[in-house]
């Protein structure tokens, strides 16, 4: 990367600075890019200046999830890149148990990527009050590697997650994801008896931030194009339906918002879901959102190698289905 300092100073970040994104960094998330560039600056401070609009990309306000492009001009406000104190250094360390737990979830690895079976409750990266996530644990385990998330999963969502092991692989995975060449399928349980058959939901999604920094998404005409296909797998009477979900796009909270849009919100979703239904599902043992990334498949460019990964439902979700099925059988016998 190259630095154009305005005004000139001995430290590139002590006053307003401009950084030009290197072409090799094309496609990276802005927040991850900033964390590397602003070494020594706490992540909480980086996310704070992003929320306040002090980071500008080509003169415009920027969001953490925005992708940088080679040649972009990144305007940085005055930042004192002080070394973290002993306490913050301690807090930034990933516990050995977490590192071992994440390493144990690897379902595939080769020279280009890792495929992780992310557990529910683990964020994919630190920030917003979290000291670490999956990517920090992997970097702590593999300090000599260049590891980057190719995409994201919500903290409470379980399932398959792609991690690039080098910059060229990251660019390839981003291109595949951006061009819709990666088939991503999920399993989700939703409220009620789904009567729509196999249904394509084509509804644009708009992300906005409420007071207090809470990010929410809604269907809106001026949102980004978003498509999701839902197909029923199993019915549990009027209580719930298990659906197979295929993503046409990868917007924030897309499955959750599109499901709620059909009046069949995802079970256990405390943001877009139904409170009464969630309470009933808690009685069935559901302790989190019922959303699982079950499969990923794609072809690697320039080769004839096809990748296909699958991961069964974790025990906590399987047990909910078993209880729902048992309840269904009891009701059927009564008839």
N, C-alpha and C positions, 0 to 999 in steps of 0.2 A: 504494500500500500504506500501511497505517497502523501505527504503532509504539506498543506499550504496554510501557514499560520497567519492569522489576521486578528490583531496585530502581531508582529514578531515578538517572540518571547523565548526564554531559555527552556521552558517546559511547554510541550505542545498542548497541554490541557489546562494551564493555569489561567488563561484568558480565552476568549472566544476563538475557537479553532475550526478549521475546515479539513476534513479527511476525504480523500478520493478512494472509493472502493476499488480494490484490485479485481481484474477480470476473473482470477482464480477463486474469488469469494462470491461470485455470482450465485444468487438463489438462496443465500443463507437468511434466516430470520434476523431481523434487526436487533432484537434483544440479545440473541446469542452472539452476534457480531460485536455489539457494544461491550459485552462482558469480556471478550477476548482483548479488544482494543484498549479498554479502560482498566487495565490490570491494576489491582490494589484498591479499586473503588468498590465499596459494598454493593451487592446486587440490589438491596433495598433502595439505595440512592439512585441507581440507574433507572429502576422502574418508576421512582418518584419523578425524576426529571422528564421521563417519557410521558407520564400522565399529565404533567404540567405543560406539555407542549414545547419544552425547551430544546428538544432534538428536532432538527429539520432535515428532511431529505429533499434535495433539489428545491429548497426554499419552502417546502410545505410541511405542516405538522405530520408526525409519523406515529404509528402504533407499533407495539412490541412485535406483533405477528407479521408485520409487513416484510416482504422479501427485498433484500438489497440487490442491486444490479451493478455489474462492472461499470465503472465510470461515474456512478452516483456521487454527488457532493453531499457529505454528511456534516451538518453544522452542529458543533458541540459547544455547550455553554461553559463558562469557567468552572472547572472541577479540580478540587484538590485531591490528587490521587495518593492520599496518605496510606501508609502501610497499616493494615488492620491491627488492632491491639491483640494481646494474648488471648483475651476472652473470645473475640470474634474469630480468631484463628482456630481456637478449640471448637467453636460451634460449627465452623465450616468443614470440619473433618467428618467424613462419612464413617459411621460405626462399622467395624469389621463384620458384624452380623448382617447388616444391610447389604454390604458388598457381596458377601457369600450368598445371601438370599437371591440377589439379582443375577449373579453369575449362574446360579442353579436353574434359572428360568430360561436360559438360552436354548432355543430349539433348533437353531441352525447358525453356522458361521463359516465364512469362506474369506478370501482375500478382500472382498469388497464390502461385505455387510455382516451384521449380526441380526438375527431375528429373535426378539424377546417375547416371552409370554408374560406380559406385565400383570402383576397382581392388582386387585382392587385396593384402593387406599394409598397407593404410591403415585405421587406426581411424576410426570416425565422429566421435569427439571425443577430446580430450586427457583425461589422468587416468591413475592407476595407473602412473606412471612415464613417461607420454608427454606431451610438451610441447604437442602439437597433433594435430588430426585433420582430417577433411573440413570440419566446421563452422567450426573456427578458420581454416582456409585461405579459406573462402568469406567469412567476416566480415572477414578482412584484405583481401580483394579488393574487398569491397563495404561499406566502413565506415559508410555512411549508411543501410544497410538493417537491418531487424529480422529476422534469420534464425534459424530454429529447426528442429531435426530433428523430423520427424513420426513417425519410427520408427527402428529401428536395424538394422544388419547386423553380424555378427561381423567381426573384423578381417580374417580370411583369406577370408571370403566375398566374392565379387565380385557386381556387378549393380546393379539399379535401386534408388535411394534417393530418398525424397521429402523436400524441404526447404521449409518454409513461409516466405513472404516478408513476412508480417504476422501480427498476433495473431489476427485473425478467421479467416484462412485456417488457422492452426494449430488453432484450436478445431474448425473444420469437418473437417479431415483426421483429427484425433483421434477425432471422433464417427464418421466413416465407418469408421475402422479398428476402433474399439471395437465397433461394431454389425455388423461383418462385411460391410460394403458395399464393401470393396476386395478384389478378387480378386488374390491374390499367388501366382505360380507360380514354381517353381524347377526346375532340372535338377540331378540328383545321380547320381553313380556309386556303386553299393553292391557289397559283397562277394557273390559267389556268383550262381547262377542263380535269379532271382526266380520263384517258382512260385505266387504268391498272386493273380495277375491284378490287376485294379484293386481296391485294398484300402483301406478306411477304417480307420485306427487311432484308436480312441477310448480313450485311456488318460491319466488325470490325472497331472500333472507337479508335482513338489515341488522347489523350489530350496533348497539349503542350502550353508553355507560350511564348508569343512574348515579344520583348523589351518593357519595360514600365509596365510589369506585367499583360497584357491582356491575359486572358486564352481563347484559341480557341480549337475546336475539328474538326477532319477531318477523312474521311474514309481512312484507311491505312492497308496494309496486316499485319503489325506487331502490330495492335491495339488489343483491347480487344473484344472478341465475343459480338455482339450486334444484337438483332432482334426486329423489329417493324412490326406490321401488320396494314395496312391502308385499310379502307373500305369506299366507298363513301356513303354519306347520302343525299346530295342535290347538284344539279348542278345549276350554275348561268352563263350559256353560256360559252363563252371563257374567261370570266373574272376570275372566281374562283369556287372552289368546297369545300363543307363542308365534312370533313372526320371524321369517328370514328376511334380512334387509340388505339390499345392494345399493351402494352409494354411486350416484352419477357424478357428484361433486363432493368436495370435502370441506364444507363450511363449518364454522364453530356451532356446536350444539345442533347440528342439522337434523339428525334422526329424532332427537327429543322434540324439537320445535315442529317438524313435519308430522310426527305422531300426534302431538297435541292438536295440530291443525285439523286432523281427521276426527277429532273428538275421541281418540283412543290414546291418551297419554301413556308414556312409559311408566311402568310400575316402579315405585320407589323414587321417582323424580321429584325432589322437593322444590324445584324451581318452576317447572312447567307442568307438573303433574296434578293429580286430584288427591286432596288430603284424605278424604273418606276412603277412597280405594287404597291409598298407601297404607292407611291404618289396618285395613283388612288383610293386606299382603304381609304386613308385619306379623300378624297372627299366624301366617303361614311360614314364618321364619325369615322373611326377606329383610335384611338389614342394610341394604344399599340399593342403588339404582340397578335394575335388571337390564344390563347392556354389556354385551360381550363381543369383542372382535374375533370372529371364529375362523376366518380364512383370508389369505392373501395369495394372489396369483398374477404373474406377469412374465413377459419374455425379455431377456436381457438384450439390449440393442447390439447389433453387429455379430450376433451369434444365434444359434438355433437352440439355445438353452432356455428351457421353460422352468420357472420356479412355481411351486404350489405348496403352501403351508397351511396347516389346519390345527386347531387347538380346541379340544372339547370344553364344554361348560365346566367351570370349577365347581367343587363340591357344594359350596353355599347356594349356588343357583340351581344345581341339579336337585338338591333336597327340597327346594321350594316347589319345583315341578312334580316331584314325587308326592308331596303332600296334597297338591292340587288334584293330581290324578286319583289319589286315594279318596279324596272328598267326592270327586266325580263318580267313582265306582259305588260309593255308599248311597248317593242320591239315586243312581240308576237302579240299584237293588230295591230301594223303597218303592219305586214305581212298579 
